[in-house]
């Protein structure tokens, strides 16, 4: 048994050694084989893994971009919420419950509602933007102050979709104008300056900005000054664009004052979101020259840049005058004119101009303050042609169209400075090749009369007339037309040149003067040749306007046809260019 056990143990040991010897090389060979297989498999897998990496790379970039956008979005939300909290602190009605206490604070920008006129019917371009219901506010029957009545509508914090009505339904979102910061009040008035060679002083024109209140009933314009500003010295001006002593009783005065606080100023019951211009049509209006030189040209210079968005107040109101020039007034303002003499409301504005800016008579010169837009008389005459629907903007060229004659209009006069041999003058002009029309300026009332004569002038190439208001109609001639002024006896050169000659050049018209000889004047039959009107006409001028008007301006003329003929030939030469 021991032997068997020993043998069995020995055999077991031998077996174990043999097994160990067999296992050892087999294990080593297996590791080598496995490594080779792995290398072989790796060489097969590597190209697929590379392709997957290439495909995943754009997706990773896109994910990174999305993350950056999300971070920036939340950052902007955070900064916006901080701005809202610090600047406006507005709590929207859709964010809180009915009990939310929303503080009243100023919100900008402000859009003010207006009032008493539908401007959408006045201007096609405005009609597409503004609607009738948005621009009609009833007069405040309780006569509340503007700060209590007006509601400033903010465009900075619009409601979310579906909640648009909440701003109008919730009283908590209405912001009172009294809580908005008041603009700094300012009054600036120009001086009564004169140009070299032009003796007439300009009238005072005042610009007022801030909280301005117009009270026609008291003939005053009041500027509310903030407490930190000193009150402006009151003054009274006549808002007519000519200044001389004869005008004093003919033009209504307007008082310009300031108030220390809003409570000291009259309460507004009509509010406007546009500027206002106050001017007079008293003075010498009714004469076409003065209608143009004292009102229409200065009004164009003062208001045209507002592009119709201006309220006109007219002192010394005359309905027939407003009707006569309605086409012009409509193009300058899309609002109905307010009668400054009878209107009982108090109107609120941010900017008011009292008076009209003017240059010389029928002249628009370059000036940094009076004419910063650089308007010219060519611009004004173009504006007039559009207002009255006049289509011709250039005259005919002689010989350009076979058989067509240049058209001449000769202005006839009924009272003074009549052309006594008008028929003979017209006949001579026809002999020289003109088609002649004779007409009196200013015949027919209302805007229809002005338009009819304007159309007649615009249809012509040449306008002929004795010195007087009728020559103002040269503004309706096509650009490049010819004006012939017959200058009466009595050293009238300065008036002829400044009132019609220089304006004609400014309108880019061609201008010719014919100076009447003493023998052609009716003064030769009224006064002896020794009279001062022949010996020293300037002595008559020195006696003042009344003497000039009574003597020189009342003459008639009878032209020497032989002497006048070269003037008409000169006109034909001009029409060949």
C-alpha positions in Angstrom: 0.0 0.0 0.0 2.8 2.3 0.9 4.5 1.4 -2.3 1.3 1.8 -4.2 0.8 5.2 -2.5 4.4 6.1 -3.1 4.1 4.9 -6.6 0.8 6.7 -6.9 2.4 9.9 -5.3 5.4 9.6 -7.5 3.3 9.0 -10.5 1.3 12.0 -9.6 4.4 14.1 -9.2 5.7 12.9 -12.6 2.3 13.5 -14.1 2.2 17.0 -12.7 5.7 17.8 -14.0 4.8 16.4 -17.4 1.6 18.4 -17.4 3.6 21.5 -16.4 6.0 21.0 -19.2 3.2 20.6 -21.7 1.2 23.5 -20.4 4.0 26.0 -20.5 4.8 26.0 -24.2 1.1 25.8 -25.0 0.3 29.0 -22.9 3.2 30.9 -24.6 2.1 30.0 -28.0 -1.5 31.0 -27.3 -0.5 34.5 -26.2 1.5 35.1 -29.3 -1.4 33.9 -31.4 -3.9 36.1 -29.6 -1.7 39.1 -30.0 -1.4 38.5 -33.7 -5.1 38.0 -34.1 -5.8 41.3 -32.2 -3.4 43.1 -34.4 -5.1 41.7 -37.4 -8.5 42.7 -36.1 -7.3 46.2 -35.2 -6.1 46.7 -38.7 -9.5 45.8 -39.9 -11.5 48.1 -37.4 -9.4 51.3 -37.7 -10.8 52.7 -41.0 -14.4 52.4 -39.8 -13.6 54.2 -36.5 -11.9 57.1 -38.5 -15.0 57.5 -40.6 -17.2 57.7 -37.5 -15.0 60.5 -36.1 -15.2 62.5 -39.3 -19.0 62.2 -39.3 -19.3 63.3 -35.7 -17.1 66.3 -35.9 -19.7 68.7 -37.6 -22.3 67.6 -35.1 -20.0 68.6 -32.2 -19.4 72.0 -33.8 -23.1 72.6 -34.2 -23.8 71.6 -30.6 -21.1 74.0 -29.4 -22.7 76.8 -31.5 -26.1 76.1 -30.1 -24.7 76.2 -26.5 -23.1 79.6 -27.2 -26.3 81.0 -28.6 -28.3 79.8 -25.6 -25.8 81.4 -23.2 -25.9 84.7 -25.1 -29.8 84.6 -25.2 -30.1 84.2 -21.4 -27.4 86.8 -20.9 -29.4 89.4 -23.0 -32.6 88.5 -21.1 -30.8 89.2 -17.8 -29.4 92.6 -18.9 -32.8 93.6 -20.4 -34.6 92.8 -17.2 -32.1 94.9 -15.3 -32.6 97.8 -17.7 -36.4 97.6 -17.3 -36.0 97.5 -13.6 -33.7 100.5 -13.4 -35.1 102.7 -16.1 -38.8 102.2 -16.4 -39.9 99.7 -13.6 -43.0 99.2 -15.7 -45.2 96.3 -14.5 -47.4 95.1 -17.4 -51.1 94.4 -16.8 -50.8 90.9 -18.2 -48.0 89.9 -15.7 -49.7 90.7 -12.5 -53.1 90.2 -10.9 -55.8 92.8 -10.6 -54.4 94.0 -7.3 -50.9 94.6 -8.7 -49.7 98.1 -7.8 -48.1 99.6 -10.9 -46.1 102.8 -10.2 -46.7 105.8 -12.6 -43.5 106.8 -14.1 -42.4 108.7 -17.3 -42.0 106.7 -20.4 -40.4 107.9 -23.6 -40.9 108.3 -26.5 -44.3 110.1 -26.4 -47.0 110.2 -29.1 -49.6 112.9 -28.4 -53.1 112.7 -29.8 -54.6 115.7 -31.7 -57.7 116.9 -31.6 -60.0 118.7 -34.0 -59.1 117.7 -37.6 -58.8 114.6 -39.7 -55.6 115.1 -41.6 -55.9 111.8 -43.4 -58.3 113.5 -45.8 -55.8 116.4 -46.5 -52.8 114.4 -47.7 -52.5 111.1 -49.5 -49.1 110.3 -48.0 -50.4 111.1 -44.5 -53.7 109.3 -45.1 -51.9 106.0 -45.4 -50.3 106.4 -42.0 -52.9 108.2 -39.9 -56.5 107.3 -39.4 -59.4 109.5 -38.5 -60.1 107.8 -35.2 -56.5 108.2 -34.1 -56.5 112.0 -34.5 -59.7 113.1 -33.0 -60.0 114.1 -29.3 -63.0 115.9 -28.0 -62.5 119.2 -26.3 -62.2 118.8 -22.5 -65.5 119.9 -21.2 -64.2 119.9 -17.6 -61.4 122.2 -18.6 -58.8 120.0 -17.0 -55.1 120.9 -17.4 -53.1 119.1 -20.0 -51.1 117.3 -17.5 -54.3 115.7 -16.2 -55.9 115.0 -19.6 -53.2 113.7 -21.9 -52.0 110.2 -21.9 -48.5 109.5 -23.2 -48.4 106.2 -25.1 -45.1 104.4 -24.9 -43.7 102.5 -27.8 -40.8 101.2 -25.8 -42.6 98.4 -24.0 -45.2 96.9 -26.3 -47.6 94.2 -24.9 -47.2 90.6 -26.1 -49.4 89.2 -28.9 -53.0 88.9 -27.9 -52.7 91.5 -25.1 -52.7 94.7 -27.2 -55.9 96.0 -25.6 -54.7 95.7 -22.0 -52.8 99.0 -22.2 -56.0 100.9 -23.1 -58.2 99.0 -20.7 -56.0 99.1 -17.6 -55.8 102.5 -16.0 -52.6 101.4 -14.3 -50.6 101.6 -17.5 -51.6 105.1 -18.4 -48.7 107.5 -17.8 -49.5 111.1 -17.0 -47.6 113.7 -18.9 -47.2 115.7 -15.7 -44.8 113.1 -14.5 -42.6 113.3 -17.6 -39.5 115.6 -17.4 -40.4 119.0 -18.7 -38.4 120.3 -21.8 -36.3 123.3 -21.1 -38.2 126.4 -22.2 -36.6 128.8 -24.8 -37.6 132.0 -26.5 -35.4 133.5 -29.3 -36.4 136.5 -31.4 -34.4 137.8 -34.3 -33.4 141.5 -34.6 -34.8 144.1 -37.0 -31.9 143.8 -39.4 -31.5 145.5 -42.7 -29.5 144.4 -45.8 -27.1 146.7 -47.5 -29.0 148.5 -50.3 -32.4 147.5 -48.9 -33.9 150.1 -46.5 -36.8 148.1 -45.1 -36.3 146.6 -41.7 -37.5 143.1 -41.2 -40.2 142.4 -38.6 -39.4 140.5 -35.4 -39.9 136.8 -35.6 -39.9 134.7 -32.3 -39.3 131.0 -31.9 -40.7 129.4 -28.7 -39.9 125.9 -27.7 -40.9 123.9 -24.6 -44.4 123.9 -23.0 -46.0 126.6 -25.2 -49.7 127.6 -24.9 -51.5 129.6 -27.5 -54.5 131.6 -26.3 -56.1 133.5 -29.2 -58.8 134.9 -26.9 -56.2 136.9 -25.0 -54.0 137.3 -28.1 -51.1 135.8 -26.2 -48.6 133.0 -26.4 -47.3 131.7 -23.1 -44.2 129.6 -22.4 -44.1 127.7 -19.1 -40.6 127.9 -17.7 -39.2 125.3 -15.4 -38.5 126.5 -11.9 -34.7 126.6 -12.5 -35.1 129.1 -15.4 -35.6 132.8 -15.2 -38.8 134.1 -16.8 -38.4 135.8 -20.2 -39.2 139.5 -20.5 -42.7 139.9 -22.1 -42.9 141.6 -25.4 -45.6 142.4 -28.0 -45.1 141.9 -31.7 -47.1 142.3 -34.9 -46.8 139.1 -36.9 -46.8 140.6 -40.3 -43.8 140.2 -42.7 -43.3 143.9 -43.4 -42.4 146.7 -40.9 -43.4 150.3 -41.4 -45.3 152.9 -39.4 -48.4 152.8 -41.7 -49.0 149.2 -40.6 -49.4 149.8 -36.9 -53.3 150.1 -36.9 -53.6 147.3 -39.5 -52.0 144.4 -37.7 -53.1 142.8 -34.5 -50.5 142.6 -31.7 -49.6 139.3 -30.1 -48.2 139.2 -26.6 -45.3 136.8 -25.8 -45.0 136.0 -22.1 -43.7 133.3 -19.8 -45.2 131.7 -16.7 -43.2 130.6 -13.6 -45.2 127.4 -13.3 -47.7 125.3 -15.1 -50.4 126.6 -12.7 -49.8 130.2 -13.7 -50.4 129.4 -17.4 -53.9 128.9 -18.9 -55.0 125.3 -19.0 -54.8 123.6 -22.4 -57.9 122.0 -23.9 -56.5 121.2 -27.4 -53.2 119.6 -27.8 -51.1 119.2 -30.9 -48.1 117.0 -31.8 -46.9 119.4 -34.5 -45.5 122.9 -34.5 -47.5 126.1 -35.0 -47.0 129.3 -36.9 -48.9 132.5 -36.1 -49.1 135.3 -38.7 -51.3 138.1 -39.9 -53.0 138.8 -43.2 -53.8 142.4 -42.3 -51.5 145.1 -43.5 -51.4 145.6 -47.2 -53.0 142.3 -48.2 -55.5 142.5 -51.0 -52.8 143.8 -53.3 -51.3 140.9 -55.2 -47.8 142.1 -54.8 -48.2 142.3 -51.0 -50.1 139.0 -50.9 -47.0 137.4 -52.4 -44.2 139.5 -50.9 -45.6 139.9 -47.4 -47.4 136.6 -46.8 -47.1 133.8 -49.4 -43.3 133.9 -50.0 -42.4 134.4 -46.3 -45.0 131.7 -45.3 -43.3 129.3 -47.8 -39.9 130.1 -46.4 -41.1 129.6 -42.8 -43.2 126.4 -43.2 -42.3 124.4 -46.3 -39.8 122.3 -44.5 -42.5 121.0 -42.1 -43.9 119.1 -45.1 -47.5 120.0 -44.3 -47.3 118.9 -40.6 -47.8 122.4 -39.1 -50.8 124.3 -37.7 -51.4 127.8 -39.1 -53.0 130.5 -36.9 -54.2 133.6 -38.9 -54.6 137.0 -37.2 -56.7 139.7 -38.9 -58.6 136.8 -40.4 -60.4 137.4 -43.7 -62.3 134.4 -45.1 -62.2 135.7 -48.7 -58.4 135.8 -48.5 -58.1 132.3 -47.1 -60.4 131.1 -49.9 -58.5 133.0 -52.6 -55.2 131.3 -51.7 -56.6 128.0 -50.5 -54.5 125.9 -53.0 -51.3 127.4 -51.6 -52.3 127.1 -48.0 -53.4 123.4 -48.4 -49.9 122.5 -49.7 -48.2 124.2 -46.8 -50.4 122.7 -44.1 -52.6 119.6 -44.0 -54.6 121.1 -41.1 -57.5 123.6 -41.3 -56.4 127.2 -40.7 -57.4 128.5 -37.2 -58.9 131.9 -36.9 -56.8 133.6 -34.3 -59.3 136.4 -33.9 -62.3 134.3 -32.8 -60.9 130.9 -31.6 -61.7 130.4 -27.9 -59.5 127.4 -27.1 -56.1 127.2 -25.5 -53.7 125.2 -27.7 -50.6 123.3 -26.5 -47.5 122.9 -28.6 -43.8 122.0 -28.2 -42.7 124.6 -30.7 -44.4 127.9 -31.9 -43.2 130.5 -34.4 -44.8 133.9 -34.1 -44.4 135.9 -37.3 -43.0 135.0 -40.7 -39.3 134.8 -41.8 -38.8 137.0 -44.8 -36.0 138.2 -47.2 -36.3 140.9 -49.7 -39.5 141.5 -51.7 -40.1 138.4 -53.8 -36.5 137.2 -53.1 -35.2 134.1 -51.3 -31.5 134.6 -50.7 -29.0 132.3 -49.1 -28.7 132.8 -45.4 -27.6 130.5 -42.5 -30.5 131.4 -40.2 -33.3 132.9 -42.3 -33.0 130.3 -45.0 -31.0 127.2 -43.6 -32.6 124.9 -46.2 -31.3 127.0 -49.1 -34.7 127.5 -50.8 -34.7 129.7 -54.0 -37.3 131.5 -55.9 -37.1 128.8 -58.5 -38.2 126.4 -55.8 -41.1 128.7 -54.9 -42.3 129.1 -58.5 -42.2 125.3 -58.9 -44.2 125.0 -55.8 -46.8 127.5 -57.2 -47.1 125.7 -60.4 -47.8 122.5 -58.5 -50.3 124.2 -56.3 -52.3 125.6 -59.2 -51.7 122.6 -61.6 -49.7 124.6 -64.1 -47.9 122.2 -66.5 -45.6 124.4 -68.6 -42.1 124.7 -67.1 -40.2 126.1 -70.1 -41.1 128.5 -73.0 -41.0 127.9 -76.7 -37.8 128.3 -78.6 -38.3 130.5 -81.7 -38.1 128.5 -84.9 -38.1 125.2 -83.1 -41.6 124.4 -84.3 -42.6 125.5 -87.8 -45.4 128.0 -87.9 -45.7 128.4 -84.1 -45.6 131.9 -82.8 -44.4 133.0 -79.3 -47.3 133.9 -77.1 -47.4 137.3 -75.3 -49.7 138.5 -72.5 -50.0 142.3 -72.1 -51.5 143.3 -68.7 -54.1 146.0 -68.9 -54.8 148.3 -65.9 -58.0 150.2 -65.1 -57.0 152.8 -62.6 -53.5 154.2 -62.6 -50.4 153.6 -64.8 -52.7 152.6 -67.7 -51.2 151.8 -71.1 -53.2 154.4 -73.1 -52.3 153.0 -76.5 -52.5 149.4 -75.6 -54.3 148.4 -78.8 -51.6 149.9 -81.0 -48.8 148.2 -79.0 -50.6 144.9 -79.3 -51.0 145.4 -83.1 -47.3 146.1 -83.5 -46.4 143.0 -81.5 -48.6 140.9 -83.8 -46.9 142.4 -86.8 -43.5 141.3 -85.4 -44.7 137.7 -85.1 -46.2 137.4 -81.6 -49.5 135.9 -80.7 -50.9 138.5 -78.3 -53.4 138.1 -75.4 -54.6 141.2 -73.4 -55.9 140.6 -69.9 -56.4 142.4 -66.6 -54.8 140.8 -63.6 -56.9 140.0 -60.6 -60.2 139.8 -62.4 -62.5 137.3 -60.7 -62.7 136.4 -57.0 -61.6 133.4 -55.0 -59.0 130.8 -55.8 -60.7 130.3 -59.2 -59.8 133.8 -60.3 -56.2 133.4 -59.3 -55.9 130.0 -61.0 -57.5 131.3 -64.3 -55.0 134.2 -64.6 -52.1 132.0 -63.5 -53.0 129.5 -66.2 -53.2 132.3 -68.8 -49.7 133.6 -67.8 -48.3 130.1 -67.8 -49.5 129.5 -71.3 -47.5 132.4 -72.5 -43.8 133.0 -73.2 -43.7 136.7 -72.6 -45.4 139.0 -70.0 -45.6 142.7 -70.6 -46.8 145.4 -68.2 -46.4 148.8 -66.7 -44.8 148.8 -63.3 -47.4 147.5 -60.8 -48.7 144.6 -58.8 -49.8 142.8 -62.0 -46.2 142.0 -62.8 -46.1 139.8 -59.7 -47.8 137.3 -61.9 -44.4 136.6 -63.5 -44.1 133.9 -60.9 -46.5 131.8 -63.1 -44.4 132.1 -66.2 -42.5 129.0 -67.4 -38.9 129.0 -66.3 -36.9 130.9 -68.9 -39.8 133.1 -70.0 -39.4 136.8 -70.7 -40.7 139.7 -68.6 -40.9 143.2 -70.0 -41.4 146.0 -67.5 -42.5 149.4 -68.7 -40.9 151.8 -66.1 -42.9 155.1 -65.6 -41.2 158.5 -65.5 -39.9 159.8 -62.2 -36.7 157.9 -61.4 -38.4 154.6 -60.7 -35.4 152.6 -61.4 -34.7 151.4 -57.9 -38.3 150.2 -57.3 -38.5 148.6 -60.8 -35.3 146.7 -60.2 -35.9 145.6 -56.6 -39.6 144.8 -56.9 -39.6 143.0 -60.2 -36.3 143.0 -62.0 -34.2 141.2 -59.4 -37.1 138.7 -58.6 -37.3 137.9 -62.3 -33.6 137.0 -62.3 -34.0 135.0 -59.1 -36.9 133.0 -60.8 -34.6 132.4 -63.8 -36.7 134.5 -66.1 -35.2 136.8 -68.7 -35.9 140.4 -68.0 -36.1 143.6 -70.2 -36.8 147.1 -69.0 -38.3 150.0 -71.1 -38.0 153.4 -69.5 -40.7 155.9 -70.3 -39.6 159.3 -71.6 -41.2 162.5 -70.2 -43.2 163.0 -73.4 -44.7 159.5 -73.0 -46.0 160.2 -69.5 -49.3 161.8 -68.7 -47.4 163.9 -66.2 -46.4 166.1 -69.1 -50.0 167.3 -69.4 -50.5 167.7 -65.7 -47.3 169.7 -64.7 -45.2 172.3 -66.4 -41.7 171.3 -67.5 -40.3 173.5 -64.7 -42.0 171.3 -62.0 -39.8 169.2 -59.7 -41.2 166.0 -61.1 -39.2 166.8 -64.3 -36.3 168.9 -63.0 -35.6 166.8 -59.9 -37.7 163.7 -59.5 -35.7 162.5 -56.5 -37.0 165.5 -54.6 -40.5 163.9 -54.9 -39.1 160.7 -53.5 -37.5 162.7 -50.6 -41.0 163.9 -49.6 -42.0 160.4 -48.7 -44.3 157.7 -49.9 -47.5 159.8 -49.9 -46.0 162.4 -52.3 -44.6 159.7 -54.5 -47.9 157.9 -54.6 -49.9 161.0 -55.3 -47.7 162.3 -58.1 -45.5 159.7 -59.8 -47.5 156.6 -59.1 -50.7 158.1 -60.6 -49.4 158.7 -64.1 -50.5 156.9 -67.3 -48.2 156.2 -70.2 -48.6 156.4 -74.0 -45.7 154.6 -75.7 -43.8 155.9 -78.7 -44.2 152.9 -80.9 -41.0 153.6 -82.9 -39.1 153.9 -79.6 -40.7 150.8 -78.1 -40.2 148.6 -81.2 -36.5 147.6 -80.5 -37.6 146.3 -77.1 -39.9 143.8 -78.7 -37.2 142.8 -81.2 -34.9 142.2 -78.2 -37.5 139.8 -76.8 -37.5 137.9 -80.1 -33.8 137.5 -79.9 -34.0 136.2 -76.3 -36.6 133.5 -77.4 -34.1 132.1 -79.9 -31.8 130.9 -77.2 
